[in-house]
Amino acid sequence: MSSRGSGSWTVKQNKDFEEALAVFDKDTPDRWRNVAKAVGGKTAEEVKRHYEILVGDVKLIESGRDERPQAPGN
């Protein structure tokens, strides 16, 4: 089953995404096309958007403004 066009990412797709980012750095020509090919079931635009969302989340966490629910005791 393909998740093309859907906003959901499987655990495998996320792992493949992370591994592809390590291989295809920001200077790689056609980076997002290559990452999408490595992930499977996602377009270049979808993997680029996924990356942008993750970068935004990291910036929020680093700024101390992370508003996601915390685990009990934190």
Secondary structure, 3 states (H helix, E strand, C coil): CCCCCCCCCCHHHHHHHHHHHHHCCCCCCCHHHHHHHHHCCCCHHHHHHHHHHHHHHHHHHHHCCCCCCCCCCC
